C-alpha cells in the first residue's frame, strides 16, 4: 500500500506544483494582461509557447534576444519559461527541449545570468 500511496502523493505534488507555477506566471503577467489562472493557461500559454519556445527550436541562438525581449515585456522569468515548456501545447512537447540545440540553451541561460547585471 505504501508504494501506491507514494505514487499518488508524488503525482499530487507534481500537479500542485504546476498550479503554483501557473499562479506565479499569472501574477507576473498581471501588469500586461487580464485573466485568471484558467484564462492564462488556456489563452496565453499556447501563444507564449509559440513565441518563446518555437523560435529557439527553429532559429537557434539567433532567436534568444527576441525571446528574452518578449519575456521581459510580460515580466516572465527563466523559471516561467520552463513552466511554459512543461505546460506546452505542442503535440510533441515532451521532446521540444531535445530539439533546441545545446548552444542555444547555453546562450539563453547565459543571457538570463547577464541580464540582471546589465540592468543594475
Biopython code that builds the backbone (N, CA, C, O; Angstrom):
import numpy as np
from Bio.PDB.StructureBuilder import StructureBuilder

atoms = [
    (1, "UNK", "N", (0.819, -1.200, 0.000)),
    (1, "UNK", "CA", (0.000, 0.000, 0.000)),
    (1, "UNK", "C", (0.859, 1.258, 0.000)),
    (1, "UNK", "O", (0.484, 2.266, -0.599)),
    (2, "UNK", "N", (2.016, 1.208, 0.672)),
    (2, "UNK", "CA", (2.846, 2.410, 0.741)),
    (2, "UNK", "C", (3.395, 2.782, -0.630)),
    (2, "UNK", "O", (3.613, 3.965, -0.889)),
    (3, "UNK", "N", (3.628, 1.809, -1.525)),
    (3, "UNK", "CA", (4.101, 2.109, -2.874)),
    (3, "UNK", "C", (3.064, 2.891, -3.658)),
    (3, "UNK", "O", (3.397, 3.874, -4.318)),
    (4, "UNK", "N", (1.812, 2.466, -3.592)),
    (4, "UNK", "CA", (0.728, 3.162, -4.273)),
    (4, "UNK", "C", (0.530, 4.548, -3.677)),
    (4, "UNK", "O", (0.314, 5.516, -4.407)),
    (5, "UNK", "N", (0.602, 4.646, -2.365)),
    (5, "UNK", "CA", (0.469, 5.931, -1.694)),
    (5, "UNK", "C", (1.562, 6.884, -2.153)),
    (5, "UNK", "O", (1.296, 8.060, -2.403)),
    (6, "UNK", "N", (2.781, 6.391, -2.265)),
    (6, "UNK", "CA", (3.899, 7.223, -2.711)),
    (6, "UNK", "C", (3.667, 7.763, -4.111)),
    (6, "UNK", "O", (3.966, 8.923, -4.392)),
    (7, "UNK", "N", (3.136, 6.926, -4.986)),
    (7, "UNK", "CA", (2.851, 7.352, -6.354)),
    (7, "UNK", "C", (1.767, 8.419, -6.368)),
    (7, "UNK", "O", (1.883, 9.417, -7.080)),
    (8, "UNK", "N", (0.733, 8.217, -5.599)),
    (8, "UNK", "CA", (-0.373, 9.186, -5.544)),
    (8, "UNK", "C", (0.118, 10.518, -4.990)),
    (8, "UNK", "O", (-0.219, 11.572, -5.529)),
    (9, "UNK", "N", (0.909, 10.484, -3.923)),
    (9, "UNK", "CA", (1.433, 11.710, -3.321)),
    (9, "UNK", "C", (2.358, 12.420, -4.306)),
    (9, "UNK", "O", (2.287, 13.640, -4.456)),
    (10, "UNK", "N", (3.216, 11.668, -4.969)),
    (10, "UNK", "CA", (4.142, 12.274, -5.939)),
    (10, "UNK", "C", (3.372, 12.934, -7.078)),
    (10, "UNK", "O", (3.716, 14.041, -7.494)),
    (11, "UNK", "N", (2.355, 12.283, -7.577)),
    (11, "UNK", "CA", (1.535, 12.849, -8.658)),
    (11, "UNK", "C", (0.828, 14.113, -8.182)),
    (11, "UNK", "O", (0.791, 15.112, -8.900)),
    (12, "UNK", "N", (0.267, 14.074, -6.973)),
    (12, "UNK", "CA", (-0.417, 15.257, -6.444)),
    (12, "UNK", "C", (0.557, 16.410, -6.276)),
    (12, "UNK", "O", (0.238, 17.546, -6.625)),
    (13, "UNK", "N", (1.743, 16.132, -5.745)),
    (13, "UNK", "CA", (2.735, 17.188, -5.560)),
    (13, "UNK", "C", (3.127, 17.805, -6.901)),
    (13, "UNK", "O", (3.287, 19.021, -7.000)),
    (14, "UNK", "N", (3.281, 16.982, -7.924)),
    (14, "UNK", "CA", (3.622, 17.487, -9.246)),
    (14, "UNK", "C", (2.534, 18.387, -9.798)),
    (14, "UNK", "O", (2.824, 19.461, -10.323)),
    (15, "UNK", "N", (1.290, 17.961, -9.686)),
    (15, "UNK", "CA", (0.172, 18.770, -10.181)),
    (15, "UNK", "C", (0.008, 20.039, -9.358)),
    (15, "UNK", "O", (-0.271, 21.102, -9.913)),
    (16, "UNK", "N", (0.176, 19.944, -8.049)),
    (16, "UNK", "CA", (0.064, 21.103, -7.180)),
    (16, "UNK", "C", (1.173, 22.103, -7.490)),
    (16, "UNK", "O", (0.944, 23.313, -7.474)),
    (17, "UNK", "N", (2.357, 21.608, -7.767)),
    (17, "UNK", "CA", (3.479, 22.475, -8.112)),
    (17, "UNK", "C", (3.197, 23.241, -9.400)),
    (17, "UNK", "O", (3.495, 24.432, -9.488)),
    (18, "UNK", "N", (2.626, 22.572, -10.399)),
    (18, "UNK", "CA", (2.271, 23.245, -11.655)),
    (18, "UNK", "C", (1.261, 24.351, -11.401)),
    (18, "UNK", "O", (1.325, 25.416, -12.015)),
    (19, "UNK", "N", (0.332, 24.094, -10.497)),
    (19, "UNK", "CA", (-0.659, 25.117, -10.167)),
    (19, "UNK", "C", (-0.019, 26.351, -9.565)),
    (19, "UNK", "O", (-0.394, 27.476, -9.896)),
    (20, "UNK", "N", (0.941, 26.147, -8.688)),
    (20, "UNK", "CA", (1.649, 27.276, -8.087)),
    (20, "UNK", "C", (2.481, 28.016, -9.122)),
    (20, "UNK", "O", (2.549, 29.245, -9.104)),
    (21, "UNK", "N", (3.113, 27.275, -10.025)),
    (21, "UNK", "CA", (3.910, 27.893, -11.071)),
    (21, "UNK", "C", (3.029, 28.734, -11.992)),
    (21, "UNK", "O", (3.407, 29.839, -12.381)),
    (22, "UNK", "N", (1.879, 28.220, -12.330)),
    (22, "UNK", "CA", (0.938, 28.959, -13.172)),
    (22, "UNK", "C", (0.441, 30.202, -12.449)),
    (22, "UNK", "O", (0.263, 31.255, -13.063)),
    (23, "UNK", "N", (0.220, 30.081, -11.156)),
    (23, "UNK", "CA", (-0.183, 31.229, -10.348)),
    (23, "UNK", "C", (0.898, 32.302, -10.354)),
    (23, "UNK", "O", (0.597, 33.495, -10.416)),
    (24, "UNK", "N", (2.162, 31.874, -10.290)),
    (24, "UNK", "CA", (3.277, 32.829, -10.347)),
    (24, "UNK", "C", (3.316, 33.545, -11.694)),
    (24, "UNK", "O", (3.527, 34.757, -11.750)),
    (25, "UNK", "N", (3.115, 32.807, -12.766)),
    (25, "UNK", "CA", (3.101, 33.407, -14.112)),
    (25, "UNK", "C", (1.978, 34.426, -14.201)),
    (25, "UNK", "O", (2.182, 35.536, -14.693)),
    (26, "UNK", "N", (0.803, 34.059, -13.734)),
    (26, "UNK", "CA", (-0.349, 34.955, -13.789)),
    (26, "UNK", "C", (-0.080, 36.224, -12.996)),
    (26, "UNK", "O", (-0.446, 37.315, -13.432)),
    (27, "UNK", "N", (0.553, 36.094, -11.842)),
    (27, "UNK", "CA", (0.844, 37.263, -11.008)),
    (27, "UNK", "C", (1.830, 38.202, -11.694)),
    (27, "UNK", "O", (1.662, 39.420, -11.642)),
    (28, "UNK", "N", (2.857, 37.647, -12.338)),
    (28, "UNK", "CA", (3.839, 38.492, -13.012)),
    (28, "UNK", "C", (3.271, 39.143, -14.270)),
    (28, "UNK", "O", (3.631, 40.271, -14.605)),
    (29, "UNK", "N", (2.390, 38.438, -14.962)),
    (29, "UNK", "CA", (1.829, 38.972, -16.207)),
    (29, "UNK", "C", (0.703, 39.980, -15.964)),
    (29, "UNK", "O", (0.242, 40.638, -16.897)),
    (30, "UNK", "N", (0.273, 40.096, -14.734)),
    (30, "UNK", "CA", (-0.881, 40.921, -14.389)),
    (30, "UNK", "C", (-0.769, 42.366, -14.894)),
    (30, "UNK", "O", (-1.787, 42.994, -15.187)),
    (31, "UNK", "N", (0.440, 42.891, -14.997)),
    (31, "UNK", "CA", (0.616, 44.264, -15.469)),
    (31, "UNK", "C", (0.299, 44.418, -16.957)),
    (31, "UNK", "O", (-0.001, 45.519, -17.419)),
    (32, "UNK", "N", (0.364, 43.323, -17.701)),
    (32, "UNK", "CA", (0.160, 43.381, -19.148)),
    (32, "UNK", "C", (-1.133, 42.735, -19.615)),
    (32, "UNK", "O", (-1.678, 43.126, -20.647)),
    (33, "UNK", "N", (-1.622, 41.782, -18.896)),
    (33, "UNK", "CA", (-2.792, 41.024, -19.349)),
    (33, "UNK", "C", (-3.810, 40.912, -18.219)),
    (33, "UNK", "O", (-3.487, 41.090, -17.045)),
    (34, "UNK", "N", (-5.026, 40.619, -18.601)),
    (34, "UNK", "CA", (-6.041, 40.351, -17.589)),
    (34, "UNK", "C", (-6.484, 38.907, -17.764)),
    (34, "UNK", "O", (-6.532, 38.388, -18.879)),
    (35, "UNK", "N", (-6.793, 38.294, -16.693)),
    (35, "UNK", "CA", (-7.260, 36.917, -16.753)),
    (35, "UNK", "C", (-6.839, 36.154, -15.523)),
    (35, "UNK", "O", (-5.806, 36.431, -14.912)),
    (36, "UNK", "N", (-7.666, 35.183, -15.174)),
    (36, "UNK", "CA", (-7.321, 34.329, -14.044)),
    (36, "UNK", "C", (-6.406, 33.208, -14.531)),
    (36, "UNK", "O", (-6.024, 33.174, -15.701)),
    (37, "UNK", "N", (-6.063, 32.305, -13.641)),
    (37, "UNK", "CA", (-5.141, 31.227, -13.994)),
    (37, "UNK", "C", (-5.670, 30.367, -15.136)),
    (37, "UNK", "O", (-4.903, 29.947, -16.003)),
    (38, "UNK", "N", (-6.964, 30.104, -15.142)),
    (38, "UNK", "CA", (-7.553, 29.282, -16.208)),
    (38, "UNK", "C", (-7.406, 29.984, -17.552)),
    (38, "UNK", "O", (-7.040, 29.355, -18.544)),
    (39, "UNK", "N", (-7.686, 31.266, -17.588)),
    (39, "UNK", "CA", (-7.548, 32.016, -18.842)),
    (39, "UNK", "C", (-6.093, 32.099, -19.288)),
    (39, "UNK", "O", (-5.797, 32.010, -20.480)),
    (40, "UNK", "N", (-5.189, 32.270, -18.331)),
    (40, "UNK", "CA", (-3.762, 32.299, -18.664)),
    (40, "UNK", "C", (-3.370, 30.956, -19.270)),
    (40, "UNK", "O", (-2.692, 30.912, -20.296)),
    (41, "UNK", "N", (-3.789, 29.876, -18.648)),
    (41, "UNK", "CA", (-3.445, 28.525, -19.128)),
    (41, "UNK", "C", (-4.036, 28.252, -20.502)),
    (41, "UNK", "O", (-3.357, 27.713, -21.377)),
    (42, "UNK", "N", (-5.297, 28.622, -20.695)),
    (42, "UNK", "CA", (-5.977, 28.282, -21.949)),
    (42, "UNK", "C", (-5.689, 29.253, -23.087)),
    (42, "UNK", "O", (-5.610, 28.839, -24.243)),
    (43, "UNK", "N", (-5.534, 30.525, -22.780)),
    (43, "UNK", "CA", (-5.397, 31.523, -23.839)),
    (43, "UNK", "C", (-3.974, 32.014, -24.052)),
    (43, "UNK", "O", (-3.566, 32.240, -25.191)),
    (44, "UNK", "N", (-3.220, 32.182, -22.990)),
    (44, "UNK", "CA", (-1.904, 32.791, -23.114)),
    (44, "UNK", "C", (-0.772, 31.772, -23.251)),
    (44, "UNK", "O", (0.137, 31.981, -24.054)),
    (45, "UNK", "N", (-0.801, 30.684, -22.495)),
    (45, "UNK", "CA", (0.293, 29.709, -22.546)),
    (45, "UNK", "C", (0.484, 29.153, -23.964)),
    (45, "UNK", "O", (1.628, 29.039, -24.406)),
    (46, "UNK", "N", (-0.575, 28.804, -24.694)),
    (46, "UNK", "CA", (-0.339, 28.319, -26.061)),
    (46, "UNK", "C", (0.347, 29.356, -26.958)),
    (46, "UNK", "O", (1.213, 29.007, -27.760)),
    (47, "UNK", "N", (-0.035, 30.611, -26.823)),
    (47, "UNK", "CA", (0.576, 31.670, -27.635)),
    (47, "UNK", "C", (2.005, 31.937, -27.166)),
    (47, "UNK", "O", (2.908, 32.122, -27.982)),
    (48, "UNK", "N", (2.203, 31.956, -25.859)),
    (48, "UNK", "CA", (3.549, 32.147, -25.333)),
    (48, "UNK", "C", (4.473, 31.016, -25.773)),
    (48, "UNK", "O", (5.642, 31.245, -26.084)),
    (49, "UNK", "N", (3.948, 29.809, -25.799)),
    (49, "UNK", "CA", (4.736, 28.661, -26.265)),
    (49, "UNK", "C", (5.218, 28.912, -27.699)),
    (49, "UNK", "O", (6.377, 28.654, -28.022)),
    (50, "UNK", "N", (4.335, 29.408, -28.541)),
    (50, "UNK", "CA", (4.702, 29.693, -29.934)),
    (50, "UNK", "C", (5.763, 30.774, -30.046)),
    (50, "UNK", "O", (6.615, 30.716, -30.933)),
    (51, "UNK", "N", (5.723, 31.764, -29.153)),
    (51, "UNK", "CA", (6.640, 32.895, -29.238)),
    (51, "UNK", "C", (7.903, 32.755, -28.388)),
    (51, "UNK", "O", (8.891, 33.450, -28.625)),
    (52, "UNK", "N", (7.875, 31.867, -27.409)),
    (52, "UNK", "CA", (9.014, 31.742, -26.505)),
    (52, "UNK", "C", (9.797, 30.449, -26.672)),
    (52, "UNK", "O", (10.960, 30.370, -26.276)),
    (53, "UNK", "N", (9.172, 29.447, -27.249)),
    (53, "UNK", "CA", (9.829, 28.147, -27.380)),
    (53, "UNK", "C", (10.118, 27.822, -28.838)),
    (53, "UNK", "O", (11.246, 27.470, -29.182)),
    (54, "UNK", "N", (9.120, 27.935, -29.688)),
    (54, "UNK", "CA", (9.275, 27.584, -31.097)),
    (54, "UNK", "C", (10.418, 28.330, -31.788)),
    (54, "UNK", "O", (11.146, 27.712, -32.565)),
    (55, "UNK", "N", (10.609, 29.635, -31.540)),
    (55, "UNK", "CA", (11.725, 30.322, -32.205)),
    (55, "UNK", "C", (13.092, 29.742, -31.841)),
    (55, "UNK", "O", (13.998, 29.717, -32.675)),
    (56, "UNK", "N", (13.241, 29.284, -30.615)),
    (56, "UNK", "CA", (14.520, 28.689, -30.213)),
    (56, "UNK", "C", (14.749, 27.366, -30.937)),
    (56, "UNK", "O", (15.888, 27.009, -31.240)),
    (57, "UNK", "N", (13.673, 26.643, -31.213)),
    (57, "UNK", "CA", (13.780, 25.399, -31.972)),
    (57, "UNK", "C", (14.108, 25.712, -33.426)),
    (57, "UNK", "O", (14.993, 25.094, -34.018)),
    (58, "UNK", "N", (13.393, 26.672, -33.995)),
    (58, "UNK", "CA", (13.530, 26.966, -35.425)),
    (58, "UNK", "C", (14.790, 27.760, -35.763)),
    (58, "UNK", "O", (15.466, 27.458, -36.746)),
    (59, "UNK", "N", (15.111, 28.779, -34.950)),
    (59, "UNK", "CA", (16.187, 29.707, -35.299)),
    (59, "UNK", "C", (17.416, 29.602, -34.416)),
    (59, "UNK", "O", (18.408, 30.289, -34.657)),
    (60, "UNK", "N", (17.367, 28.763, -33.407)),
    (60, "UNK", "CA", (18.516, 28.585, -32.533)),
    (60, "UNK", "C", (18.841, 29.821, -31.722)),
    (60, "UNK", "O", (17.945, 30.573, -31.337)),
    (61, "UNK", "N", (20.116, 30.032, -31.463)),
    (61, "UNK", "CA", (20.535, 31.130, -30.591)),
    (61, "UNK", "C", (20.253, 32.499, -31.200)),
    (61, "UNK", "O", (20.255, 33.499, -30.481)),
    (62, "UNK", "N", (20.010, 32.568, -32.514)),
    (62, "UNK", "CA", (19.642, 33.840, -33.135)),
    (62, "UNK", "C", (18.329, 34.376, -32.572)),
    (62, "UNK", "O", (18.087, 35.583, -32.596)),
    (63, "UNK", "N", (17.491, 33.489, -32.073)),
    (63, "UNK", "CA", (16.189, 33.889, -31.545)),
    (63, "UNK", "C", (16.230, 34.251, -30.065)),
    (63, "UNK", "O", (15.247, 34.771, -29.537)),
    (64, "UNK", "N", (17.330, 33.992, -29.393)),
    (64, "UNK", "CA", (17.394, 34.187, -27.934)),
    (64, "UNK", "C", (17.081, 35.626, -27.535)),
    (64, "UNK", "O", (16.344, 35.851, -26.574)),
    (65, "UNK", "N", (17.631, 36.604, -28.258)),
    (65, "UNK", "CA", (17.373, 38.008, -27.909)),
    (65, "UNK", "C", (15.892, 38.348, -27.989)),
    (65, "UNK", "O", (15.345, 38.985, -27.088)),
    (66, "UNK", "N", (15.244, 37.921, -29.070)),
    (66, "UNK", "CA", (13.816, 38.207, -29.246)),
    (66, "UNK", "C", (12.969, 37.509, -28.186)),
    (66, "UNK", "O", (12.011, 38.082, -27.667)),
    (67, "UNK", "N", (13.325, 36.286, -27.877)),
    (67, "UNK", "CA", (12.576, 35.537, -26.859)),
    (67, "UNK", "C", (12.704, 36.228, -25.508)),
    (67, "UNK", "O", (11.712, 36.397, -24.799)),
    (68, "UNK", "N", (13.902, 36.621, -25.153)),
    (68, "UNK", "CA", (14.121, 37.287, -23.866)),
    (68, "UNK", "C", (13.408, 38.631, -23.827)),
    (68, "UNK", "O", (12.847, 39.013, -22.800)),
    (69, "UNK", "N", (13.432, 39.346, -24.945)),
    (69, "UNK", "CA", (12.718, 40.627, -25.009)),
    (69, "UNK", "C", (11.217, 40.428, -24.807)),
    (69, "UNK", "O", (10.579, 41.189, -24.080)),
    (70, "UNK", "N", (10.661, 39.414, -25.445)),
    (70, "UNK", "CA", (9.228, 39.121, -25.287)),
    (70, "UNK", "C", (8.926, 38.730, -23.849)),
    (70, "UNK", "O", (7.912, 39.155, -23.295)),
    (71, "UNK", "N", (9.787, 37.930, -23.240)),
    (71, "UNK", "CA", (9.579, 37.533, -21.847)),
    (71, "UNK", "C", (9.633, 38.754, -20.942)),
    (71, "UNK", "O", (8.850, 38.871, -19.999)),
    (72, "UNK", "N", (10.549, 39.654, -21.226)),
    (72, "UNK", "CA", (10.678, 40.873, -20.432)),
    (72, "UNK", "C", (9.416, 41.731, -20.536)),
    (72, "UNK", "O", (9.007, 42.359, -19.559)),
    (73, "UNK", "N", (8.806, 41.757, -21.709)),
    (73, "UNK", "CA", (7.564, 42.517, -21.893)),
    (73, "UNK", "C", (6.463, 42.031, -20.961)),
    (73, "UNK", "O", (5.636, 42.820, -20.504)),
    (74, "UNK", "N", (6.454, 40.738, -20.682)),
    (74, "UNK", "CA", (5.418, 40.149, -19.838)),
    (74, "UNK", "C", (5.908, 39.842, -18.423)),
    (74, "UNK", "O", (5.221, 39.167, -17.656)),
    (75, "UNK", "N", (7.100, 40.342, -18.081)),
    (75, "UNK", "CA", (7.667, 40.160, -16.739)),
    (75, "UNK", "C", (7.875, 38.693, -16.382)),
    (75, "UNK", "O", (7.714, 38.310, -15.224)),
    (76, "UNK", "N", (8.228, 37.877, -17.357)),
    (76, "UNK", "CA", (8.427, 36.454, -17.129)),
    (76, "UNK", "C", (9.891, 36.158, -16.815)),
    (76, "UNK", "O", (10.797, 36.845, -17.285)),
    (77, "UNK", "N", (10.095, 35.124, -16.014)),
    (77, "UNK", "CA", (11.436, 34.719, -15.611)),
    (77, "UNK", "C", (11.864, 33.469, -16.370)),
    (77, "UNK", "O", (11.086, 32.876, -17.118)),
    (78, "UNK", "N", (13.106, 33.088, -16.161)),
    (78, "UNK", "CA", (13.611, 31.851, -16.777)),
    (78, "UNK", "C", (12.817, 30.655, -16.261)),
    (78, "UNK", "O", (12.545, 29.720, -17.015)),
    (79, "UNK", "N", (12.446, 30.677, -14.996)),
    (79, "UNK", "CA", (11.635, 29.590, -14.427)),
    (79, "UNK", "C", (10.255, 29.550, -15.076)),
    (79, "UNK", "O", (9.695, 28.474, -15.284)),
    (80, "UNK", "N", (9.711, 30.716, -15.395)),
    (80, "UNK", "CA", (8.424, 30.764, -16.087)),
    (80, "UNK", "C", (8.543, 30.128, -17.466)),
    (80, "UNK", "O", (7.625, 29.443, -17.917)),
    (81, "UNK", "N", (9.673, 30.353, -18.138)),
    (81, "UNK", "CA", (9.902, 29.736, -19.438)),
    (81, "UNK", "C", (9.864, 28.217, -19.304)),
    (81, "UNK", "O", (9.264, 27.527, -20.128)),
    (82, "UNK", "N", (10.514, 27.699, -18.251)),
    (82, "UNK", "CA", (10.498, 26.253, -18.007)),
    (82, "UNK", "C", (9.068, 25.754, -17.797)),
    (82, "UNK", "O", (8.696, 24.690, -18.293)),
    (83, "UNK", "N", (8.282, 26.519, -17.069)),
    (83, "UNK", "CA", (6.895, 26.137, -16.822)),
    (83, "UNK", "C", (6.095, 26.147, -18.118)),
    (83, "UNK", "O", (5.288, 25.248, -18.355)),
    (84, "UNK", "N", (6.308, 27.148, -18.950)),
    (84, "UNK", "CA", (5.592, 27.223, -20.231)),
    (84, "UNK", "C", (5.964, 26.028, -21.102)),
    (84, "UNK", "O", (5.107, 25.475, -21.791)),
    (85, "UNK", "N", (7.227, 25.626, -21.080)),
    (85, "UNK", "CA", (7.634, 24.425, -21.818)),
    (85, "UNK", "C", (6.916, 23.209, -21.251)),
    (85, "UNK", "O", (6.395, 22.383, -22.000)),
    (86, "UNK", "N", (6.891, 23.102, -19.934)),
    (86, "UNK", "CA", (6.264, 21.963, -19.269)),
    (86, "UNK", "C", (4.765, 21.896, -19.543)),
    (86, "UNK", "O", (4.208, 20.814, -19.730)),
    (87, "UNK", "N", (4.121, 23.054, -19.566)),
    (87, "UNK", "CA", (2.686, 23.107, -19.809)),
    (87, "UNK", "C", (2.361, 23.166, -21.300)),
    (87, "UNK", "O", (1.193, 23.210, -21.687)),
    (88, "UNK", "N", (3.391, 23.166, -22.123)),
    (88, "UNK", "CA", (3.245, 23.373, -23.561)),
    (88, "UNK", "C", (2.104, 22.613, -24.198)),
    (88, "UNK", "O", (1.602, 21.625, -23.661)),
    (89, "UNK", "N", (1.719, 23.095, -25.334)),
    (89, "UNK", "CA", (0.555, 22.556, -26.014)),
    (89, "UNK", "C", (0.925, 21.850, -27.313)),
    (89, "UNK", "O", (0.056, 21.331, -28.013)),
    (90, "UNK", "N", (2.196, 21.833, -27.626)),
    (90, "UNK", "CA", (2.649, 21.199, -28.850)),
    (90, "UNK", "C", (2.438, 19.691, -28.750)),
    (90, "UNK", "O", (2.577, 19.106, -27.675)),
    (91, "UNK", "N", (2.104, 19.072, -29.868)),
    (91, "UNK", "CA", (1.851, 17.629, -29.835)),
    (91, "UNK", "C", (3.093, 16.839, -29.422)),
    (91, "UNK", "O", (2.974, 15.732, -28.897)),
    (92, "UNK", "N", (4.274, 17.395, -29.652)),
    (92, "UNK", "CA", (5.487, 16.704, -29.238)),
    (92, "UNK", "C", (6.258, 17.531, -28.215)),
    (92, "UNK", "O", (7.481, 17.654, -28.285)),
    (93, "UNK", "N", (5.516, 18.094, -27.264)),
    (93, "UNK", "CA", (6.123, 18.964, -26.254)),
    (93, "UNK", "C", (7.136, 18.217, -25.390)),
    (93, "UNK", "O", (8.052, 18.823, -24.835)),
    (94, "UNK", "N", (6.968, 16.909, -25.278)),
    (94, "UNK", "CA", (7.854, 16.144, -24.407)),
    (94, "UNK", "C", (9.300, 16.158, -24.886)),
    (94, "UNK", "O", (10.223, 16.051, -24.079)),
    (95, "UNK", "N", (9.505, 16.290, -26.203)),
    (95, "UNK", "CA", (10.884, 16.299, -26.670)),
    (95, "UNK", "C", (11.289, 17.644, -27.257)),
    (95, "UNK", "O", (12.284, 17.729, -27.978)),
    (96, "UNK", "N", (10.534, 18.690, -26.960)),
    (96, "UNK", "CA", (10.863, 20.004, -27.503)),
    (96, "UNK", "C", (12.228, 20.477, -27.008)),
    (96, "UNK", "O", (12.962, 21.126, -27.752)),
    (97, "UNK", "N", (12.569, 20.165, -25.785)),
    (97, "UNK", "CA", (13.878, 20.567, -25.260)),
    (97, "UNK", "C", (15.016, 19.863, -25.990)),
    (97, "UNK", "O", (16.109, 20.414, -26.119)),
    (98, "UNK", "N", (14.763, 18.652, -26.465)),
    (98, "UNK", "CA", (15.778, 17.920, -27.217)),
    (98, "UNK", "C", (16.008, 18.560, -28.584)),
    (98, "UNK", "O", (17.086, 18.425, -29.163)),
    (99, "UNK", "N", (14.998, 19.253, -29.095)),
    (99, "UNK", "CA", (15.110, 19.870, -30.419)),
    (99, "UNK", "C", (15.752, 21.257, -30.365)),
    (99, "UNK", "O", (16.056, 21.835, -31.409)),
    (100, "UNK", "N", (15.961, 21.792, -29.175)),
    (100, "UNK", "CA", (16.672, 23.069, -29.039)),
    (100, "UNK", "C", (18.160, 22.730, -28.912)),
    (100, "UNK", "O", (18.553, 22.013, -27.992)),
    (101, "UNK", "N", (18.984, 23.238, -29.826)),
    (101, "UNK", "CA", (20.413, 22.918, -29.777)),
    (101, "UNK", "C", (21.047, 23.316, -28.438)),
    (101, "UNK", "O", (20.652, 24.297, -27.809)),
    (102, "UNK", "N", (22.029, 22.533, -28.029)),
    (102, "UNK", "CA", (22.706, 22.789, -26.753)),
    (102, "UNK", "C", (23.300, 24.192, -26.713)),
    (102, "UNK", "O", (23.246, 24.853, -25.676)),
    (103, "UNK", "N", (23.865, 24.655, -27.822)),
    (103, "UNK", "CA", (24.444, 26.002, -27.861)),
    (103, "UNK", "C", (23.375, 27.060, -27.628)),
    (103, "UNK", "O", (23.640, 28.086, -27.002)),
    (104, "UNK", "N", (22.185, 26.818, -28.121)),
    (104, "UNK", "CA", (21.074, 27.761, -27.923)),
    (104, "UNK", "C", (20.659, 27.796, -26.462)),
    (104, "UNK", "O", (20.453, 28.871, -25.899)),
    (105, "UNK", "N", (20.536, 26.631, -25.846)),
    (105, "UNK", "CA", (20.179, 26.575, -24.423)),
    (105, "UNK", "C", (21.227, 27.311, -23.584)),
    (105, "UNK", "O", (20.892, 28.036, -22.647)),
    (106, "UNK", "N", (22.494, 27.114, -23.934)),
    (106, "UNK", "CA", (23.580, 27.773, -23.210)),
    (106, "UNK", "C", (23.496, 29.289, -23.365)),
    (106, "UNK", "O", (23.599, 30.026, -22.385)),
    (107, "UNK", "N", (23.308, 29.750, -24.600)),
    (107, "UNK", "CA", (23.205, 31.197, -24.846)),
    (107, "UNK", "C", (22.008, 31.785, -24.113)),
    (107, "UNK", "O", (22.103, 32.861, -23.523)),
    (108, "UNK", "N", (20.895, 31.088, -24.150)),
    (108, "UNK", "CA", (19.669, 31.543, -23.493)),
    (108, "UNK", "C", (19.889, 31.659, -21.986)),
    (108, "UNK", "O", (19.506, 32.656, -21.374)),
    (109, "UNK", "N", (20.500, 30.648, -21.397)),
    (109, "UNK", "CA", (20.763, 30.654, -19.961)),
    (109, "UNK", "C", (21.755, 31.755, -19.594)),
    (109, "UNK", "O", (21.579, 32.440, -18.587)),
    (110, "UNK", "N", (22.788, 31.925, -20.403)),
    (110, "UNK", "CA", (23.775, 32.974, -20.123)),
    (110, "UNK", "C", (23.124, 34.351, -20.147)),
    (110, "UNK", "O", (23.454, 35.203, -19.322)),
    (111, "UNK", "N", (22.205, 34.580, -21.079)),
    (111, "UNK", "CA", (21.504, 35.861, -21.120)),
    (111, "UNK", "C", (20.768, 36.111, -19.817)),
    (111, "UNK", "O", (20.746, 37.238, -19.323)),
    (112, "UNK", "N", (20.162, 35.066, -19.255)),
    (112, "UNK", "CA", (19.421, 35.238, -18.007)),
    (112, "UNK", "C", (20.342, 35.506, -16.835)),
    (112, "UNK", "O", (19.932, 36.107, -15.843)),
    (113, "UNK", "N", (21.578, 35.065, -16.944)),
    (113, "UNK", "CA", (22.547, 35.353, -15.874)),
    (113, "UNK", "C", (23.067, 36.773, -16.029)),
    (113, "UNK", "O", (23.229, 37.481, -15.034)),
    (114, "UNK", "N", (23.334, 37.204, -17.264)),
    (114, "UNK", "CA", (23.924, 38.511, -17.539)),
    (114, "UNK", "C", (22.901, 39.630, -17.467)),
    (114, "UNK", "O", (23.235, 40.739, -17.051)),
    (115, "UNK", "N", (21.681, 39.369, -17.855)),
    (115, "UNK", "CA", (20.644, 40.415, -17.946)),
    (115, "UNK", "C", (20.475, 41.242, -16.669)),
    (115, "UNK", "O", (20.439, 42.469, -16.752)),
    (116, "UNK", "N", (20.371, 40.618, -15.495)),
    (116, "UNK", "CA", (20.239, 41.452, -14.277)),
    (116, "UNK", "C", (21.468, 42.329, -14.034)),
    (116, "UNK", "O", (21.345, 43.433, -13.503)),
    (117, "UNK", "N", (22.636, 41.850, -14.415)),
    (117, "UNK", "CA", (23.859, 42.627, -14.221)),
    (117, "UNK", "C", (23.869, 43.865, -15.128)),
    (117, "UNK", "O", (24.358, 44.926, -14.739)),
    (118, "UNK", "N", (23.325, 43.717, -16.334)),
    (118, "UNK", "CA", (23.284, 44.847, -17.271)),
    (118, "UNK", "C", (22.295, 45.921, -16.840)),
    (118, "UNK", "O", (22.512, 47.107, -17.089)),
    (119, "UNK", "N", (21.219, 45.511, -16.201)),
    (119, "UNK", "CA", (20.179, 46.478, -15.825)),
    (119, "UNK", "C", (20.435, 47.137, -14.483)),
    (119, "UNK", "O", (19.702, 48.046, -14.092)),
    (120, "UNK", "N", (21.461, 46.695, -13.771)),
    (120, "UNK", "CA", (21.734, 47.319, -12.463)),
    (120, "UNK", "C", (22.749, 48.426, -12.565)),
    (120, "UNK", "O", (23.087, 49.048, -11.558)),
]
sb = StructureBuilder()
sb.init_structure("model")
sb.init_model(0)
sb.init_chain("A")
sb.init_seg("    ")
for serial, (resi, resn, name, xyz) in enumerate(atoms, 1):
    if name == "N":
        sb.init_residue(resn, " ", resi, " ")
    sb.init_atom(name, np.array(xyz, "f"), 0.0, 1.0, " ", f" {name:<3s}", serial, name[0])
structure = sb.get_structure()
